Amino acid sequence: MEKILEQYADYLIKEKRYSLKTWRAYSDDVKSFFDYINAEDKIELSQIDYSVIRTWVVYLSENDYSSLSINRKISSLKSFFKFLYQRKLIIEYPLAVHKSLKIDKSLQIPFSEDEMKLVLQDVNLDDYDELLRVVIISVFYFLGIRKSELINLRVSDVDFFASQIKVLGKRNRERIIPMNAKMVDLLKRYLLQRAQVDVNHLQLLILLKNGNKLNETFVYRLINNYFRGVTSKSKKSPHMLRHTFATHMLNNGADLNSIKELLGHSSLSSTQIYTQTSLSELKKVYKNAHPRFKDGEE
């Protein structure tokens, strides 16, 4: 089994071009499945059918795993068994009849335009910590990129002449995102101060005050802490800023296909979630503007 898992790791990294983080997540899910089924008696690959997998799903559910978590684990398992089937290491693919568990979709409410103005106002741009905060929030909001993409931006990715930035997304797919004048001016100002803290001569665009690379925990806490003072919304994360970018673009007339390209989504279905919040905004505007609602009639 160890040899097969090594082959699977090579397949994910070299052929599928998954990141190390994604590979570890897939591998951990597969390992947890085999730990479960081999807890009492060792089961050969040829003996694993859907009934065996279904007992694992039941076990996860009974141990309070959410439907979302279970679906993710099954997705990892599907990838693994497809790999085995393609390599003819198993005769039948055991997950052909599996249907994903239903998930109750909660509507994610993005930050409002007023909340974005509040969090970006009254900033001392001569102070590196405050400038760093504004740059990180602005990159998320004006460019709509992912947390990992922001952390790995390089100075060479910025094209001030063309007012655009190159972003390396999932599976090493590159995309070009235009920058408005405010974003350009902010980055130019930031780079002047960044030169003073780049003690490690890193080529990364955004650095901590000590000259080190950003980390995901720092970025998450920064966003969460600063938005705590301007909004009562429960979700205050980098991803919510990406969600806000897409929703505000949609509310101001951008079409879904354009937003899809800017976000780096591989399919339009991933982008369509933002129409839900847009519809929510439209309903609110309608309720505030329509004379029947204004007269108190529902």
C-alpha positions in Angstrom: 0.0 0.0 0.0 2.8 2.4 0.8 4.2 2.0 -2.7 0.8 2.7 -4.2 0.4 5.8 -2.1 3.8 7.0 -3.3 2.7 6.5 -6.9 -0.5 8.4 -6.2 1.4 11.3 -4.7 3.5 11.5 -7.8 0.3 11.4 -9.9 -1.2 14.3 -7.9 1.9 16.5 -7.9 3.5 15.8 -11.3 0.5 14.9 -13.5 -2.4 16.8 -11.9 -0.1 19.6 -10.8 -1.7 19.9 -7.4 0.0 22.0 -4.6 1.6 20.2 -1.7 -1.2 21.5 0.5 -3.8 19.9 -1.7 -1.8 16.7 -2.0 -1.5 16.4 1.8 -5.3 16.9 2.2 -6.1 14.2 -0.3 -3.5 11.9 1.2 -4.8 12.4 4.7 -8.3 11.6 3.7 -7.3 8.4 1.9 -5.2 7.4 4.9 -8.0 8.0 7.3 -10.3 5.7 5.2 -7.8 2.9 5.2 -7.1 3.3 8.9 -10.8 2.9 9.5 -11.4 -0.2 7.3 -8.2 -1.9 8.5 -8.8 -1.2 12.2 -9.9 -4.8 12.9 -8.9 -6.9 9.8 -6.8 -5.9 6.9 -8.9 -5.6 3.7 -7.3 -6.0 0.3 -8.0 -3.4 -2.5 -9.9 -6.0 -4.5 -12.3 -6.5 -1.6 -13.3 -2.8 -1.3 -16.7 -2.2 -2.8 -19.3 0.6 -2.2 -20.8 -1.1 0.8 -17.4 -0.8 2.6 -17.2 2.9 1.7 -20.7 3.4 2.8 -19.9 2.1 6.3 -17.2 4.8 6.5 -19.7 7.5 5.5 -22.0 6.4 8.2 -19.2 6.3 10.7 -18.2 9.9 9.8 -21.8 11.1 10.1 -22.2 9.4 13.5 -19.0 11.1 14.7 -20.5 14.6 13.8 -18.6 15.3 10.6 -20.6 17.8 8.5 -22.0 16.9 5.1 -19.5 19.3 3.6 -16.5 17.5 5.3 -17.8 14.1 4.3 -18.2 15.2 0.7 -14.7 16.5 0.7 -13.3 13.2 2.0 -15.3 11.2 -0.5 -14.0 13.5 -3.3 -10.4 12.6 -2.2 -11.4 8.9 -2.2 -12.9 9.2 -5.7 -9.7 10.6 -7.0 -7.7 7.8 -5.4 -9.9 5.0 -6.8 -10.0 6.6 -10.2 -6.2 6.5 -10.1 -6.3 2.8 -9.2 -8.8 2.0 -11.9 -6.9 3.9 -14.6 -3.7 2.1 -13.6 -5.7 -1.3 -13.7 -4.8 -1.9 -10.0 -8.5 -2.6 -9.4 -11.1 -4.1 -11.8 -14.2 -2.1 -10.8 -14.5 1.5 -9.7 -16.4 1.3 -6.4 -17.8 4.8 -6.2 -19.8 4.9 -9.5 -23.2 4.9 -7.7 -22.3 7.4 -4.9 -24.2 10.6 -4.6 -22.9 13.5 -2.6 -24.7 14.4 0.6 -27.0 17.3 0.5 -25.7 20.5 2.0 -27.8 23.3 3.4 -26.5 26.4 1.6 -26.3 29.5 3.8 -26.3 32.8 2.0 -22.9 34.5 2.5 -23.4 38.3 3.0 -20.5 40.3 1.6 -19.2 43.5 3.1 -21.1 46.6 2.0 -19.5 49.5 0.1 -19.9 51.7 3.2 -18.1 49.0 5.3 -15.2 48.9 2.8 -14.9 52.7 2.9 -14.8 52.7 6.7 -12.0 50.1 7.0 -9.9 52.0 4.4 -10.3 55.5 5.8 -8.2 57.6 8.2 -5.0 55.7 7.6 -1.5 56.9 8.3 0.2 55.7 5.1 3.6 56.8 6.5 3.4 54.0 9.1 4.5 50.6 7.6 2.0 48.5 9.7 -1.0 50.6 8.6 0.2 50.8 5.0 0.7 47.0 5.0 -2.9 46.6 6.3 -4.4 48.8 3.6 -2.4 47.2 0.9 -3.5 43.7 1.9 -7.2 44.7 2.2 -7.0 46.6 -1.1 -5.4 43.8 -3.0 -8.2 41.4 -1.9 -10.9 43.9 -2.6 -9.7 45.5 -5.8 -8.3 42.3 -7.4 -10.5 39.6 -5.9 -7.6 37.2 -5.5 -7.2 34.2 -3.1 -5.2 34.3 0.1 -2.4 32.0 -1.2 -2.2 34.0 -4.4 -1.7 37.3 -2.4 1.0 35.7 -0.3 3.0 34.5 -3.3 2.7 37.7 -5.5 6.1 38.9 -6.7 7.4 42.3 -7.5 7.9 41.3 -11.1 4.2 40.4 -11.4 3.3 44.1 -11.2 3.2 46.0 -14.5 2.7 49.6 -13.7 3.0 50.7 -17.3 0.0 48.6 -18.3 -1.7 49.0 -14.9 -2.1 45.2 -14.4 -0.9 42.4 -12.3 -0.1 38.7 -13.1 -1.5 36.2 -10.6 -0.5 32.5 -10.4 -3.6 30.6 -9.4 -4.7 27.0 -8.8 -2.9 24.4 -10.8 -0.3 27.1 -11.9 -2.9 28.8 -14.1 -1.9 32.4 -14.8 -4.3 35.3 -15.2 -3.9 39.0 -15.7 -6.0 41.4 -13.6 -6.3 45.1 -14.4 -5.5 47.6 -11.6 -7.3 50.9 -11.1 -5.5 54.2 -10.5 -5.9 53.9 -6.7 -4.4 50.5 -6.6 -1.5 51.5 -8.8 -0.7 54.6 -6.6 -1.0 52.6 -3.4 1.4 49.9 -4.6 3.9 52.5 -5.8 3.8 54.1 -2.4 4.1 50.8 -0.6 7.1 49.7 -2.7 9.0 52.7 -1.5 8.6 51.6 2.1 9.0 47.9 1.3 12.5 48.6 0.0 13.5 49.6 3.6 12.3 46.3 5.1 13.5 43.9 2.4 16.4 42.8 4.5 16.2 39.2 3.1 16.2 40.4 -0.5 13.0 38.5 -1.2 11.2 39.0 -4.5 7.8 38.7 -3.0 5.6 41.8 -3.4 4.2 42.0 0.2 6.4 41.5 3.2 6.1 41.7 6.9 7.8 44.5 8.8 10.7 42.2 9.7 11.2 41.5 6.0 9.8 37.9 6.2 7.2 36.3 4.0 3.5 36.7 4.9 1.8 33.6 6.4 -1.8 32.6 6.2 -2.5 33.0 9.9 -1.2 36.6 9.9 -3.3 37.5 6.9 -6.5 35.9 8.3 -6.1 37.6 11.7 -5.3 41.0 10.1 -8.6 40.9 8.1 -10.6 39.5 11.0 -9.3 42.1 13.5 -9.8 45.2 11.3 -13.3 44.3 10.1 -14.4 43.5 13.6 -14.7 47.2 14.2 -16.8 48.1 11.2 -19.2 45.2 10.7 -21.4 42.8 12.7 -21.2 40.1 10.0 -20.1 36.8 11.3 -17.7 36.0 8.6 -14.7 38.3 8.4 -12.1 36.5 6.3 -9.9 37.0 3.2 -12.3 34.9 1.3 -15.2 37.2 2.2 -13.2 40.1 0.6 -13.0 38.0 -2.5 -16.7 37.4 -2.3 -17.2 41.1 -1.8 -15.2 41.9 -4.9 -17.3 39.6 -7.0 -20.6 40.8 -5.6 -19.8 44.5 -6.0 -18.6 43.9 -9.5 -21.9 42.1 -10.3 -24.0 44.7 -8.7 -22.3 47.4 -10.8 -23.0 45.8 -14.1 -20.1 43.3 -14.7 -21.2 40.0 -16.4 -20.6 36.6 -14.9 -18.1 35.5 -17.5 -15.9 38.5 -16.9 -16.0 37.9 -13.1 -15.2 34.2 -13.7 -12.0 35.2 -15.6 -11.0 37.7 -12.9 -11.5 35.2 -10.1 -9.7 32.4 -11.9 -12.6 30.0 -11.8 -12.4 27.0 -14.1 -16.2 26.8 -14.6 -19.0 29.3 -14.5 -20.9 27.2 -11.9 -18.3 28.3 -9.3 -19.0 32.0 -10.1 -22.8 31.7 -10.0 -22.9 31.6 -6.2 -22.5 35.4 -6.3 -25.8 35.9 -8.1 -27.5 34.8 -4.8 -26.1 37.8 -2.9 -26.8 40.1 -5.9 -30.4 39.0 -5.9 -30.5 39.7 -2.2 -29.3 43.2 -2.8 -31.8 43.7 -5.6 -34.7 42.6 -3.2 -33.5 45.1 -0.6 -33.3 48.0 -3.2 -36.8 47.0 -4.5 -38.3 47.0 -1.0 -36.8 50.4 -0.2 -37.8 52.0 -3.5 -41.2 50.5 -4.5 -44.1 52.7 -3.5 -46.2 49.8 -2.1 -43.4 48.9 0.3 -42.8 52.6 1.1 -46.5 52.9 2.0 -46.1 50.0 4.4 -47.9 47.4 2.3 -46.2 44.0 2.1 
